Amino acid sequence: MRIKSRSQSTSHANTKRSSSIIRCLLFLYHWRGTVLTLCFLFIIFVILPANTAPTFSVFPEEKPQMEQHDILASKQRFWENVELKDKASFVPLVTTHKKHDNNDDGRDKHQGQGILSTEQRGDETTKNKSDNRISSSISSSSSIEIQPFKLNYYDVCIVGAGLSGAVIAEQFASQLGKTCLILEKRHHIGGNCYDYVDPETGILVNKYGAHLFHTNHYRVWEYIQKFSEWTPYQHRVLGKIGDKYVPIPVNINTVNALFDNVNITSVKEMEEWLKNEQISYGDRDPMNSEEMAKSRVGENLYNLIFQPYTIKQWGKDPRDLGPEVTARIPVRNDWDDRYFPNDIFQALPSYGYTKMFEKMIMNHPLIDVHVGVDYFDIRQDMEERSVCGHTFFSGPIDAYFAQKGLDKLEYRSLDFERKVVKDIGQDKFYLPTSVVNYPSQEYNFTRVVEYKHFLKQKSPHTVLFYERSKDGGEPYYPVPNQRNQNLYKQYQDMAEEEPNVTFVGRLANYKYFNMDQSILNALELFDSHAPRVAVYQMCKVDSGGPEALVQLATAYHSWMPYRTFVIHHNKLSKYHGKDWTERGYKSFGSIEMFQMTDLRKGDVLIAPEIIHCPTDLIQKGVKVFIWQLQVPRGDGRIKSNVAKGCQYLSHNFHSLSVVPDIHVPRSRILIPYIRREKAYFGPMQNALRENIILFNHIHPGQNNVTYTKVHEYCKVESKCQVILLENFSVQEINDLYQRAKIIIGECLLGSERSIIEAVLAGVVFVTGECGNGLDFRDFPIPQEHKFSHHHVSIVDVIRRIMENFNDEQLKLAGFRSLYKRYSHETLVEDTKRFFRSVV
């Protein structure tokens, strides 16, 4: 029956479809003249103008035209393809791809990028091996649509999508909520860190030479954890000298292998051998790379390793290079063959550097990335349109000032020749280690890298990259000599005078940076441009106000640790700082202390309501916010502070609503929380409850009429006990919360901590109608739990609750739900919302 029904339904649907088609054709025939007219107009006004658009612009209001090399769509993954330009040379061709399917290891199984193997290049390629190198040029014939900018204005523009540029953009976007535009001349992100999966072997390789992350800077290590998983890796290098592979840097095994008459067996013997070999230059320091090397290893090792390798790497005699070149090369007095033995953190990104960069900048909604765009081609247009609030330039500094007429700075570049070794075995390698250096002049390359060693990659084949150093091409290494240093100083002077431009990174600073140095340099540069926050700390340890300030400081410190500071009210406040650490705020002790005089223009100071508005800081350009932690008893002081330039924050919705003309938006409400160690968050247990009534502390200036009435009630009419919450330990108070039925808080001046803690434990809260509980966003308190001296007696409220305790307890479910949600994490979000709204 079910099959028959489906067949009938299908037949009926086909009949209806045929009828619809016939009606449509009759309609078009009847209106054929109108249809032809509309088609003609569409051709005249839509198709022809589109084909004759005069120019291309990256700006939003312009219509793009396919006239430049190519660019990837912003926020999309991209990989390079390789196109055969002629039989001997190859150029990378970038196209825009959709997101590929991923392998189990997290890498794209088709990257569309690579360099053809030696076997694929043909006979002519084999004849002329000097041409088998990776070209960094882009074919001018490639033509792919360039995406226009998304915005007309960006807070920050960054030239270069390498490490420095990516960190700057990520920090401004994530920390300050700034819009960022990244322009990259190359056709990919990641700078020299860029890597891809070799299509022929399936091995992850670096396009611009091996990049090995190592650092002693905990801040850098902590920062990069956000963007990748990391696989521990200890780098080791061998040098091919004669027919031997020896450890590089030089260690005991290196010396024993190279010199037949030497057999060093201890660190002391190695130190003595080096001392006998080293050349002294008297009272003066070594003046060049040759002297530096000889002062460290002597004539023999210099001639075998240092001199030939330096000449090949730099294209200059070591006597023409600064001493820092060979000073960077370590020498061991033991058997340690690790290349970076003193660095605590050494690892490789588990899925490659490109994936790491994607997570840093490609997925953030405030970062607009454009590759294949030469900044200098559109610089004038951008300046005329005022596209950038501030520019960070990470390219070569001499290129930025090319119009000034100074000489160019010298750089060394690299060529890479790729060779695939087929069917070597899934777990087999061609080289004894990942990197082998070739110092001797008999080889026309400086080193060979076998990337299969990295990340323990599996492939039946392997791929080798032969590196050759050269002048010209992509700038890799600044050439350290006096001529270049003097020239760079002239560029540096011009850079300091350039308005709204900051120069960042190795090329802009004409200085070789390791990866961790590039990251740290960018982070610290961001710190120098970004506002900081200082929280004014009070001295008392056992009250809610100072604890709220501690919570605020730790919340800021959790997401901007290097720009959060504490200013102590006095020596006693500073002394009690360690007490907060012992009470559960472990990070509070690591927050750096500040003085008021340390604050600079743009910084944010948050202080409690007891301070007067510091007009000297206001005049200095500091943004001062007073955090109102209790309901004010009058508005005179608040109005005075506002008139002086201070602004207000609140810890709840009600506190400042009583002051006329003061409006506090949600972004300026920072809600503290109950520390988990102090409050009970489990299910309510009433089996141990007794007729105990807790009375919150009495504020100075308040009478104790209510306390007296309750005490008399329990003494005369009922069997209950009244306890004033004073002079109890934390454990004793928590025990009382589990036993008591009612807590009374009359005329609360703020979100009293003891009240909240008690309600979370299951105690019923009773309060008077004198300001508190008026805003249900702060205290969702049932009206029947309120008393007044004129209408509803406190005794009547207590009697009703005692008689119907379980029902009355349930009425505070919303209260408990609200304050269970408040936590360190919610306060962190409050601080982010506030900070970004004011900076």
C-alpha positions in Angstrom: 0.0 0.0 0.0 2.8 2.4 0.8 4.5 1.8 -2.5 1.3 2.3 -4.5 0.7 5.6 -2.7 4.1 6.9 -3.5 3.6 6.1 -7.2 0.3 7.9 -7.4 1.8 10.9 -5.7 4.7 11.0 -8.2 2.4 10.8 -11.2 0.2 13.6 -9.9 3.3 15.8 -9.3 4.6 15.2 -12.8 1.2 16.2 -14.2 1.3 19.5 -12.2 4.9 20.2 -13.3 4.0 19.7 -17.0 1.0 22.1 -16.6 3.2 24.7 -15.0 5.8 24.6 -17.8 3.1 25.0 -20.5 1.6 28.0 -18.7 5.1 29.6 -18.4 5.8 29.2 -22.1 2.4 30.8 -23.0 3.2 33.7 -20.7 6.6 34.3 -22.3 5.1 34.1 -25.8 2.4 36.7 -24.9 4.9 39.1 -23.4 7.8 38.4 -25.9 8.2 42.1 -26.8 8.7 43.2 -23.2 11.1 40.3 -22.5 13.3 41.3 -25.4 13.4 44.9 -24.3 14.5 43.9 -20.8 17.3 41.7 -22.1 18.5 44.6 -24.3 18.6 47.0 -21.3 20.4 44.4 -19.2 23.2 44.1 -21.8 23.5 47.9 -22.1 23.6 48.8 -18.4 25.0 45.7 -16.7 27.1 43.5 -18.9 28.9 46.2 -21.0 29.9 48.5 -18.0 31.2 45.4 -16.2 33.5 44.6 -19.1 34.8 48.1 -19.4 35.6 49.0 -15.8 38.6 51.3 -16.1 40.7 50.6 -13.0 41.0 48.4 -9.9 40.9 49.6 -6.3 41.2 47.7 -3.1 38.8 50.2 -1.4 35.2 49.2 -0.7 33.4 51.7 -2.9 35.4 50.7 -6.0 34.7 47.8 -8.3 37.6 45.3 -8.5 39.2 44.3 -11.8 41.5 41.3 -12.4 44.6 43.3 -13.3 47.2 42.5 -10.6 49.1 39.3 -9.8 46.6 37.6 -7.5 45.3 37.6 -3.9 43.5 35.2 -1.6 40.1 36.0 -0.3 40.3 37.3 3.2 39.5 34.8 5.9 40.0 31.8 3.6 42.6 29.1 3.7 45.1 29.2 0.9 48.0 27.3 -0.4 50.3 27.7 -3.3 50.2 25.9 -6.6 53.2 25.5 -8.8 53.1 26.3 -12.5 55.8 25.3 -15.0 57.1 28.6 -16.4 59.7 26.9 -18.6 61.7 23.7 -18.5 64.3 25.0 -16.0 62.6 27.3 -13.6 59.4 27.4 -11.6 57.3 30.0 -10.0 54.7 29.7 -7.2 51.2 30.5 -8.4 48.6 31.2 -5.8 45.0 30.5 -6.2 42.0 30.9 -3.9 40.8 27.6 -2.6 37.9 26.5 -0.5 38.8 24.8 2.8 40.2 21.3 2.0 39.3 18.1 3.8 41.7 17.3 6.6 43.7 14.2 7.4 43.7 12.7 10.8 46.9 14.6 11.7 45.2 18.0 11.1 47.0 18.9 7.9 45.3 19.4 4.6 45.7 16.3 2.5 45.8 18.4 -0.7 47.7 21.6 -0.4 48.1 22.4 -4.1 51.6 23.6 -3.5 55.1 22.4 -4.0 58.2 22.4 -6.1 58.7 19.7 -8.8 61.2 17.1 -8.0 64.5 16.7 -9.9 63.0 13.6 -11.6 60.0 15.6 -12.9 62.0 18.4 -14.4 63.1 16.7 -17.6 66.4 16.1 -19.3 67.2 19.7 -19.8 66.7 20.4 -16.1 69.1 17.7 -15.2 71.8 19.1 -17.6 71.7 22.5 -15.9 71.4 21.9 -12.2 72.3 25.5 -11.4 68.8 26.5 -12.5 67.1 23.9 -10.3 66.2 26.5 -7.6 63.1 27.9 -6.1 62.3 31.3 -7.5 60.7 33.9 -5.3 59.5 35.9 -8.2 55.8 35.9 -9.2 54.8 35.5 -12.8 53.4 38.7 -14.1 51.0 36.8 -16.3 49.0 35.4 -13.4 45.7 37.2 -13.0 43.3 36.4 -10.2 40.7 38.7 -8.7 41.8 40.8 -5.8 39.4 41.3 -2.9 38.6 44.9 -1.9 39.1 46.1 1.7 36.1 45.4 3.9 36.3 48.8 5.7 37.1 52.4 4.7 39.0 52.9 7.9 41.1 50.6 10.1 42.5 51.5 13.6 45.7 49.7 12.8 47.4 48.8 9.5 50.2 46.2 9.4 52.5 45.8 6.4 53.7 42.2 6.4 52.1 39.0 7.6 55.1 37.4 9.2 55.6 36.8 12.9 55.9 40.5 13.9 52.9 41.6 11.8 50.7 38.7 12.9 51.4 39.3 16.6 50.8 43.0 16.4 47.5 42.4 14.6 46.4 39.7 17.0 47.1 41.7 20.0 45.4 44.9 18.9 42.3 42.9 17.8 42.0 40.5 20.8 43.2 42.8 23.5 41.8 46.2 22.5 39.1 45.3 20.0 40.8 47.3 17.2 40.1 46.8 13.5 43.3 45.6 11.8 44.3 45.5 8.1 47.2 43.2 7.1 48.9 43.8 3.7 51.3 41.1 2.5 53.3 41.3 -0.7 53.8 37.6 -0.9 51.0 35.3 -1.8 50.7 33.6 1.6 50.7 34.5 5.3 53.4 33.4 7.8 56.4 35.2 6.3 59.5 33.1 6.3 57.8 30.6 8.7 55.4 29.5 6.0 55.2 25.8 5.5 53.2 23.4 3.3 52.7 19.7 2.6 54.9 18.6 -0.2 52.4 17.0 -2.7 54.8 14.3 -4.0 55.9 13.0 -0.6 53.2 14.2 1.8 55.9 15.7 4.1 55.4 19.0 5.8 58.3 21.3 4.7 59.3 25.0 5.2 59.4 27.0 2.0 62.1 29.4 3.3 64.3 27.0 5.3 64.0 25.1 8.5 62.4 27.1 11.4 63.0 25.7 14.8 61.3 27.3 17.8 63.3 27.7 21.0 63.1 30.2 23.8 63.8 31.0 27.4 61.1 33.6 27.5 58.1 32.2 29.4 55.9 35.0 28.1 56.6 34.0 24.5 56.1 30.3 25.2 52.8 31.0 27.0 51.6 33.2 24.1 52.1 30.7 21.3 50.3 28.0 23.2 47.1 29.7 22.2 47.5 29.1 18.5 48.9 25.5 18.2 49.7 22.3 19.9 53.5 21.8 20.2 55.6 18.7 19.8 58.9 18.7 21.8 61.9 18.7 19.6 65.7 19.0 20.4 67.5 20.1 17.4 70.9 18.6 16.5 73.1 19.4 13.5 76.0 17.6 11.9 78.7 19.0 9.7 80.2 17.1 6.8 84.0 17.7 7.0 86.0 15.5 4.7 84.4 12.1 4.9 83.1 12.5 8.5 79.9 13.8 10.0 80.8 15.7 13.2 78.6 17.5 15.7 77.9 21.2 15.2 78.4 23.3 17.3 81.9 22.1 18.2 82.1 19.8 21.2 84.4 17.2 22.6 83.3 14.6 20.0 83.9 17.1 17.2 87.5 17.8 18.3 88.3 14.1 18.8 86.9 13.2 15.4 88.8 15.9 13.4 92.2 15.6 15.0 93.9 12.3 15.0 96.3 13.1 17.8 93.7 14.4 20.2 91.7 12.3 22.7 89.8 14.5 25.1 88.1 12.6 27.9 86.8 15.4 30.3 85.4 18.9 30.4 88.6 20.0 32.1 90.7 18.6 29.2 88.5 20.3 26.7 88.8 23.6 28.4 92.6 23.3 28.4 92.7 22.3 24.7 90.6 25.3 23.8 92.7 27.6 25.9 95.8 26.4 24.1 94.2 26.9 20.7 92.6 30.3 21.3 94.3 33.4 20.0 94.5 36.4 22.3 94.3 40.0 21.0 95.7 41.6 24.1 93.6 44.2 25.9 91.3 44.9 23.0 88.2 42.9 21.9 88.0 41.0 18.6 87.2 43.5 15.8 85.8 41.2 13.2 84.4 37.7 12.6 87.8 36.2 12.0 89.3 37.5 15.2 86.2 36.5 17.1 86.3 32.9 15.8 90.0 32.5 16.5 89.7 33.9 20.0 87.1 31.2 20.7 88.4 28.1 18.8 91.8 28.9 17.5 93.4 28.6 14.0 92.7 24.9 13.2 89.0 24.8 13.8 88.7 28.3 12.2 90.3 27.0 9.0 88.3 23.8 8.9 84.8 25.1 9.8 84.4 28.8 10.5 86.2 30.5 7.7 84.8 28.4 4.7 81.3 28.3 6.1 81.3 32.1 6.8 82.5 32.9 3.2 79.8 30.7 1.7 77.1 32.0 4.0 77.9 35.7 3.7 79.8 36.1 0.5 82.5 38.0 2.4 85.7 37.3 4.0 85.2 37.0 7.8 87.6 40.0 8.2 84.9 42.1 6.5 82.1 41.1 8.9 81.4 42.3 12.4 82.4 40.1 15.3 78.8 39.3 16.2 78.5 36.9 13.3 80.8 34.2 14.7 80.0 35.2 18.3 76.6 33.7 17.7 78.0 30.3 17.0 78.3 28.3 20.3 81.2 26.2 21.3 80.8 23.4 23.9 83.3 22.2 26.5 81.4 18.9 26.9 79.7 16.2 24.9 76.3 18.0 24.6 75.3 17.9 20.9 72.1 19.8 21.2 72.0 23.0 19.1 70.1 25.0 21.8 71.1 23.4 25.1 70.4 26.4 27.2 66.8 27.1 26.0 64.1 25.7 28.3 61.3 25.6 25.7 62.1 23.8 22.4 59.3 22.5 20.1 57.7 22.5 16.7 54.0 23.3 16.0 52.3 19.9 15.6 50.5 20.9 12.4 52.9 23.4 11.0 53.5 27.1 11.2 50.9 28.1 8.6 48.2 26.5 10.7 49.4 28.5 13.6 49.2 31.7 11.6 45.8 30.9 10.4 44.5 30.6 13.9 46.3 33.8 14.9 44.9 36.1 12.2 42.7 34.4 9.6 39.8 33.6 12.0 39.5 36.8 13.9 36.6 39.0 12.8 38.5 42.2 13.4 41.5 41.3 11.2 41.3 41.8 7.4 44.1 40.0 5.6 45.1 40.7 2.0 48.0 38.8 0.4 49.6 39.5 -3.0 49.3 43.2 -2.3 52.4 45.5 -2.5 51.9 48.2 0.1 53.9 50.7 -2.0 51.6 50.3 -5.0 48.6 51.6 -2.9 50.4 53.6 -0.2 49.6 57.0 -1.7 46.0 56.2 -2.2 45.7 54.9 1.3 47.2 58.0 2.8 44.9 60.3 0.7 41.9 58.3 2.0 43.2 58.2 5.6 42.6 54.5 5.7 44.9 53.8 8.7 44.8 55.2 12.2 48.4 53.9 12.8 50.7 51.8 10.6 53.1 49.1 11.7 55.7 48.4 9.0 57.6 45.1 9.1 59.3 45.2 5.7 62.8 46.4 4.8 63.3 49.9 6.3 65.3 51.0 3.2 62.4 50.1 1.0 60.1 52.3 3.0 62.4 55.3 2.5 63.5 54.4 -1.0 62.5 57.9 -2.3 65.0 59.6 0.0 67.9 58.7 -2.2 70.1 56.8 0.3 72.0 53.7 -0.6 70.3 50.3 -0.1 71.2 48.2 2.9 72.8 44.8 2.2 71.0 41.5 2.8 71.9 37.9 2.1 69.3 35.7 0.6 68.8 32.0 0.0 68.1 29.7 -3.0 66.6 26.3 -2.4 66.9 23.2 -4.6 64.5 20.4 -4.0 65.3 16.8 -4.5 63.0 13.8 -3.9 64.4 10.4 -3.0 61.8 7.8 -3.9 60.9 4.6 -2.1 63.4 5.0 0.7 61.1 3.4 3.3 58.4 4.5 5.6 60.7 5.1 8.6 64.0 5.5 6.7 66.0 8.7 6.2 68.6 9.9 3.7 70.6 12.0 6.1 71.8 11.0 9.6 70.0 14.0 11.1 67.6 16.7 10.0 70.2 19.3 9.1 73.7 18.8 7.7 76.1 21.7 7.2 78.7 21.6 4.4 81.4 24.2 5.3 83.9 23.1 2.7 84.2 25.0 -0.6 84.1 21.7 -2.5 80.3 21.9 -2.1 78.3 24.7 -3.7 75.6 24.6 -1.0 75.8 25.5 2.6 73.5 22.9 4.1 70.8 20.3 3.4 67.6 19.9 5.3 65.6 16.6 5.4 62.2 17.6 6.8 61.0 14.0 7.3 63.0 14.1 10.6 60.8 16.8 11.9 57.6 15.7 13.8 58.5 12.1 13.1 56.8 12.2 9.7 55.8 9.0 7.9 56.3 8.6 4.1 57.8 6.0 1.8 59.8 8.8 0.2 61.8 11.7 1.5 62.5 15.2 0.2 65.8 17.2 0.6 66.3 20.9 0.3 69.8 22.2 -0.7 70.4 25.7 0.5 72.6 28.2 -1.2 73.4 31.7 0.1 73.4 34.6 -2.4 73.2 38.4 -2.8 69.9 39.8 -3.9 66.5 38.1 -3.8 64.3 37.9 -0.7 66.1 39.6 2.2 66.9 37.0 4.9 70.0 38.2 6.8 71.2 41.7 7.4 74.9 41.9 6.6 76.6 43.1 9.8 79.4 45.5 8.9 80.2 49.1 9.7 79.0 50.4 6.4 75.5 49.0 6.9 75.3 50.0 10.5 76.1 53.6 9.7 73.6 53.6 6.8 70.9 52.0 9.0 71.4 54.7 11.6 70.4 57.3 9.0 67.3 55.2 8.2 66.5 54.9 11.9 66.7 58.7 12.3 64.1 59.1 9.5 61.9 56.4 11.0 61.7 58.2 14.3 60.4 61.3 12.5 57.8 59.4 10.5 54.3 60.3 11.8 51.9 57.5 12.7 54.3 54.7 11.6 56.1 52.2 13.8 58.8 50.0 12.4 58.8 46.4 13.8 60.6 43.2 13.1 64.0 42.1 11.8 63.8 43.8 8.4 62.6 47.1 9.8 65.2 47.0 12.6 67.9 45.6 10.3 68.7 43.0 12.9 68.6 39.3 12.9 65.9 38.0 15.2 65.2 34.4 16.2 61.5 33.6 16.2 61.1 34.1 19.9 62.8 37.5 19.7 60.5 38.5 16.9 57.4 37.6 19.0 58.8 39.2 22.1 59.7 42.4 20.2 56.2 42.6 18.8 54.5 41.9 22.2 56.6 44.5 24.0 56.0 47.0 21.2 52.3 46.4 21.6 52.6 47.0 25.3 54.3 50.4 24.7 51.3 51.5 22.5 48.5 49.9 24.5 46.8 51.4 27.6 47.5 49.7 30.9 45.2 49.3 33.9 46.0 49.9 37.5 43.8 48.8 40.4 44.0 50.8 43.6 44.2 48.3 46.5 42.9 48.9 50.0 44.4 47.4 53.1 41.6 45.4 54.9 41.6 41.7 54.3 38.3 40.6 55.8 35.9 42.9 54.1 34.1 42.7 50.8 35.3 45.9 49.2 39.0 45.2 49.2 38.4 41.6 48.2 36.3 42.8 45.2 39.3 45.0 44.2 41.6 42.0 44.5 39.2 40.0 42.3 39.2 42.8 39.7 43.0 43.0 39.6 43.3 39.2 39.1 40.6 39.3 36.4 42.5 41.8 34.4 45.8 40.0 35.1 44.4 36.8 33.6 44.1 38.2 30.1 46.5 41.2 30.1 49.2 40.1 32.6 51.9 42.5 31.3 49.7 45.6 31.4 47.9 45.1 34.8 49.3 46.7 37.9 48.4 47.3 41.5 48.7 50.6 43.4 48.6 50.1 47.2 46.8 52.6 49.4 49.6 52.5 52.0 52.3 50.3 53.5 49.7 48.3 55.4 47.9 47.5 52.1 51.1 46.4 50.6 51.9 44.3 53.6 48.5 42.5 53.4 49.0 41.7 49.7 50.5 38.3 50.5 47.4 37.5 52.6 45.2 37.5 49.5 47.5 35.0 47.9 47.1 32.7 50.9 43.4 33.2 50.8 43.0 31.7 47.3 44.0 34.5 44.9 47.2 32.9 43.9 48.0 35.2 40.9 47.5 38.4 43.0 51.0 38.1 44.4 52.6 38.1 40.9 50.9 41.4 39.8 53.5 44.1 39.5 53.1 47.1 41.8 52.8 50.7 40.5 53.0 54.2 41.8 50.6 56.9 40.8 53.4 58.7 39.1 54.0 55.7 36.8 50.7 56.1 35.1 50.9 57.6 31.6 48.4 59.2 29.1 45.8 56.7 28.1 46.2 54.4 31.1 43.1 53.4 33.2 43.0 53.7 37.0 40.3 52.0 38.9 39.9 53.1 42.5 37.3 52.6 45.3 34.9 55.3 46.3 37.0 56.4 49.3 39.5 58.3 47.2 39.0 61.9 45.9 39.3 62.4 42.2 43.1 62.9 41.4 43.0 66.0 39.1 46.7 65.7 38.4 46.2 62.4 36.7 43.2 63.7 34.8 45.3 66.5 33.5 48.0 64.0 32.5 45.5 62.1 30.3 44.9 59.1 32.7 41.3 57.8 32.6 40.2 57.6 36.2 37.2 55.4 37.2 35.8 55.2 40.7 34.3 51.8 41.5 31.3 52.5 43.7 31.1 49.5 46.0 28.2 50.7 48.1 25.1 52.7 47.8 26.1 56.4 48.3 24.4 58.2 51.2 24.5 61.4 49.2 25.4 62.7 45.7 27.6 65.6 46.6 30.9 63.8 46.5 30.0 62.0 43.3 29.0 65.1 41.5 32.2 66.8 42.7 34.3 63.9 41.3 32.5 63.9 38.0 33.0 67.7 37.7 36.8 67.1 38.1 36.9 64.6 35.3 36.5 61.2 37.0 34.1 58.7 35.8 32.2 56.0 37.7 31.8 52.2 37.7 29.5 50.2 39.8 29.5 46.7 41.2 25.7 46.3 40.7 22.8 47.9 38.9 21.3 49.8 41.8 24.1 51.5 43.6 24.5 54.6 41.3 20.8 54.7 40.1 20.0 56.8 43.2 22.3 59.6 42.0 20.6 62.0 39.5 22.2 62.5 36.1 24.5 59.6 36.6 23.9 56.9 34.0 26.0 53.7 34.2 25.7 51.4 31.1 26.2 47.6 31.4 29.7 47.9 30.2 30.6 49.8 33.3 29.2 47.3 35.8 31.9 45.0 37.1 30.3 42.3 39.2 32.5 40.6 41.8 31.9 37.0 42.8 31.9 34.6 45.8 35.2 32.8 46.0 34.5 29.1 45.7 36.5 28.3 48.8 34.2 30.4 50.9 30.7 29.4 49.7 28.8 26.2 49.5 27.5 25.4 46.0 26.2 21.9 46.5 22.5 20.9 47.0 20.7 22.5 49.9 20.4 20.2 52.9 17.8 21.1 55.5 18.1 18.1 57.9 20.6 19.9 60.1 18.7 23.3 60.1 17.9 24.8 63.4 15.8 27.9 64.3 18.9 30.1 64.0 18.6 33.6 62.8 21.8 35.3 61.6 22.1 39.0 61.7 24.5 40.6 59.3 27.0 43.2 60.7 25.6 46.5 61.7 27.1 49.4 59.8 28.3 52.4 61.7 25.6 55.0 62.1 22.8 52.4 61.9 20.7 51.7 64.9 20.0 48.2 66.2 16.2 48.5 66.6 15.6 45.5 64.3 18.2 43.4 66.0 16.6 44.2 69.4 13.1 43.2 68.1 14.3 39.9 66.7 16.2 39.1 69.8 13.1 39.8 72.0 11.0 37.7 69.7 13.2 34.7 70.0 13.6 35.1 73.8 9.9 35.6 74.6 7.7 34.1 71.8 9.7 31.4 70.1 12.5 29.0 70.6 15.1 30.5 68.3 18.6 31.9 68.6 19.9 35.2 67.2 23.6 35.3 66.2 25.4 38.5 65.1 28.1 37.6 62.5 31.1 39.1 64.1 34.4 37.6 65.1 33.9 34.2 63.5 36.4 32.3 61.4 35.6 31.4 57.8 35.0 27.8 58.8 32.7 28.7 61.7 30.7 31.0 59.4 30.3 28.3 56.8 29.1 25.9 59.5 26.5 28.5 60.6 25.2 28.8 57.0 24.5 25.1 57.0 22.5 25.3 60.3 20.7 28.6 60.1 17.3 29.3 58.5 17.2 33.0 58.2 19.8 35.8 57.7 18.7 39.4 58.1 20.5 42.2 56.3 18.9 45.6 56.9 19.7 48.6 54.7 22.5 47.0 52.7 25.0 49.4 51.3 26.2 47.0 48.7 26.1 43.4 47.5 27.0 42.1 51.0 29.1 39.0 50.7 27.9 37.3 53.8 24.3 37.6 52.6 25.1 36.0 49.2 27.1 33.2 50.8 24.3 32.4 53.2 21.6 32.3 50.5 23.8 30.0 48.3 24.0 27.6 51.3 20.1 27.6 51.6 19.5 30.3 54.2 16.5 32.6 53.6 17.3 36.3 53.2 15.2 38.9 54.9 15.7 42.6 54.4 14.2 46.0 55.0 12.9 48.4 52.4 15.6 51.0 52.5 17.2 51.0 49.1 18.4 47.5 48.7 16.6 45.0 46.6 15.0 47.6 44.3 16.7 46.3 41.2 16.0 42.6 40.7 19.1 42.3 38.5 21.1 42.6 41.7 18.9 40.9 44.3 15.9 38.9 43.1 14.3 39.1 46.5 10.6 38.2 47.0 8.5 41.1 48.2 7.2 39.0 51.1 10.8 38.7 52.4 10.9 42.4 53.1 9.8 44.2 56.2 9.3 47.8 57.2 8.9 49.6 60.5 5.5 51.1 59.4 3.7 48.4 57.4 5.1 44.8 57.7 6.6 43.8 61.0 10.0 41.9 61.0 8.4 39.6 63.5 5.6 38.7 61.1 8.0 37.9 58.3 10.2 35.7 60.6 7.2 33.8 61.9 5.9 33.1 58.4 9.3 31.8 57.2 9.8 29.6 60.2 6.4 28.0 59.7 6.8 27.4 56.0 10.6 27.3 55.6 10.9 24.9 52.7 8.4 26.9 50.6 10.0 30.2 51.4 13.5 28.8 50.7 12.4 27.8 47.1 11.4 31.5 46.4 15.1 32.3 46.4 16.0 29.9 43.6 16.5 32.7 41.2 18.8 34.5 43.6 20.9 31.3 44.0 21.0 30.7 40.3 22.3 34.3 39.6 25.1 34.2 42.1 26.2 30.7 41.3 26.8 31.9 37.8 29.0 34.8 38.8 32.6 33.7 38.9 36.2 34.7 38.0 35.3 34.0 34.3 32.3 36.3 34.3 34.3 39.1 35.9 37.0 38.6 33.2 34.3 39.1 30.6 33.1 42.2 32.4 36.6 43.6 32.4 37.1 43.0 28.7 33.8 44.6 27.9 34.6 47.7 30.0 38.2 48.0 28.9 37.4 47.9 25.2 34.6 50.4 25.6 36.8 53.0 27.1 40.0 52.5 25.0 
